Amino acid sequence: MVKRCPWATDSPELLVYHDTVWGRPEKDPQKLFKALCLEIMQAGLTFSTVLKFEDGMDTVFHNFSIDYLAGCNQEDLEAFCNDKRIIRNHAKVAAIIANAKVVQTDPSALLDATWGPVNDVQMDHLLTEPPKAVKYKNFIEKFVKEFKEMGLKRMGPITVYSYLQAVGVVNDHLVTCEFHEESALTN
């Protein structure tokens, strides 16, 4: 029996996400942008809900293309918010479009803001129980500040910490999880 982080077994979508994406160091700006968008969409929802809409959002947002979304306007925003294939939260979709406009000017800035504060080295909290983001308040603050200074929207500490976990800046797989070492080795 494969040992995983407890949350990974809550749904088939979470299991696949946990086993193939979460916690693996990612340094491609386009993939970082998509991960950031998914975390923005999660606010107030379960990540399982976000994953159920992922295929629809991939279609509607052209695989979260920075260039495509940066070219969107208010009319596009309204059309998106009427499309049942996505999470239709006006503020979240508006933030994704605004963030694409910011990132498009220099995609490497997102990479630098994501990995620069840790000198491109994954942090491993060697967890024996699920993390509490509040415990890492000081660690998260520098990222939140950097993202906000870039002009990114909806960059609260919980969203930012979830993003850092997703893209492998922090390896928060429990040490008992079989994917803990695998995520550390991909760094």
N, C-alpha and C positions, 0 to 999 in steps of 0.2 A: 504494500500500500504506500503510495506516494505521500509524504508529509509536506503539507503546505501551510501557509499562513491561514488562520481560521476563516477570515473573511472571504477567501478565494473559493470556498465551497458553497457560498450562498446562492449562486446561480451559474448556469453553464457559461454565460458571457464573462462573468468574473473569473471563472476558472481559466478560460483561454487567455484573458487579459493578463492575469497573474503569471501564468506559465510562459507567456511569449513576449510581453511588453514591459510590465511594471518592474521598475527597479533596474532595468538594464541601461547602462550609460548610453545616452543618445546625444549626438553632437551635430546632427544635420539641422540647419535652421528651419527648414520646412516641416520636419517632423517635430521639432521643438514647438513650433507655432501651433501645429495641430494639437499637441498635448496640452498646451496652454489653453487653447479654445475649449477642449473637453473639460478641463478643470473649471473654467469660467462657467460652463454650462451646468456643472455639478452643484454649484452653490444652492443649498436648500433642497437638493434631491439626492437620491442614492446614486452611486456610480453605476449600479446595475441598470437603472433607468436611462442614464446617459448612453450606456453601451447598446441598449435596445434601439436607440435613435441614431447610432453612429453611421450605419449604412445610408440612411436617409440624409443625414447631414453631409456625408461624403459626396453624395449625388448633388444635393442642392448647392453646396459650397465648393463644388469642383475640387474635391479632396482637400478642402481647406487651403486652397491655393492662395498664397499671399498676394500674388499679382491680381488674381481675379477679385478677391474680396476688397483689395485696396481700390479697385475701380468701381466699386458699388456706391450707390447714392441712396437718398431717402426713398425713392420709388422702389429700389431693390429691397431695401429694408422692410418696407410694408409688404411686398410680395413674399419675402421669406417668412414673415410673421403670420402669413395666411396659409403656409404650406404645412400640412399635417405630418410630413415626413421628418420634421425637425422639432426640437424643443422651442416652442414659440414664445419665448420671453423677450419682449421688445428691448429691454435694457441690456440683456446678455448679447443678443444678436448685434445691437448697435455697438457694443464694446468690441466685439470680434471684428467688425468692419473698421472701427477706429484704430484698433490695434494693428490690423493689417496695413493700414496707411502709415503707421509709425514704423513697423518692421520693414516695409518695402523699401524705405529710404536707405537702410543698411542692415540687411538680414544678419550679418555677422555680429551686430550689436546685441542681438538676442542671445546668440551663443556666448558672447563675452559676459553679458549680464548674468547668464545662467551658470556658467562654469568658472568665470574669473574669480569670484570670491573664495573659491576652494582650490585655486591654482590648478584647475583641470584634474583634480584628484577626487575620486568618490569618497564620501564620508560614510563610515560604517558605524552605526550606533550599537551593534552587537546586541540586539534586542532579544529579551526572553519573554516579553509581553508586548502587545500592541502599543505603539508610541502615542504620546499625548503632545500635540503640537505646542501647547502652552509651555512645555518643558524646554522647548527650543526657541523661545521668544527672542532672545538676543541674537541667535544664529539667523533666524528668519528676517529680522528687522533690516539687515543690510541688503538683502535681496529685494524686499518690498520697496525700500527707499530707491534702489537702483532702477527697478521697473517703473516706479512712479516718475522718477526723474526723466526716464526715456519718453514718458507720455502715455504709458500703457494704462488702460482702464480696468477696474474691478480687480485690483491687485491687493486683496486683503491677506492677512497672515495665513489663514487656513487654506485659501486657494493657492497661495504661493508655496506653502509647505507641501501640499498635495502634488503640485506640479514638480517640485524638486524630487519627491519620491518617485513619481511616474517616470521621469527622465533619468533616473539613476544618479542624481547628484548626491542623494543619500540612499544607502542600501538599508531599507527598513524591513527587509524580509527577516522574520524571526530566525535566530540561529538554529532552531530546530527544523526550519523549512528547507527542503531539499534544493530550493532555488536560491538560497542565501549565498552559497559559495559560487554558484554559476553566475549570479549577477556580479559578484565581486571580480570574477575572472574575466568578464567581458570589458572591464575598464581599461 
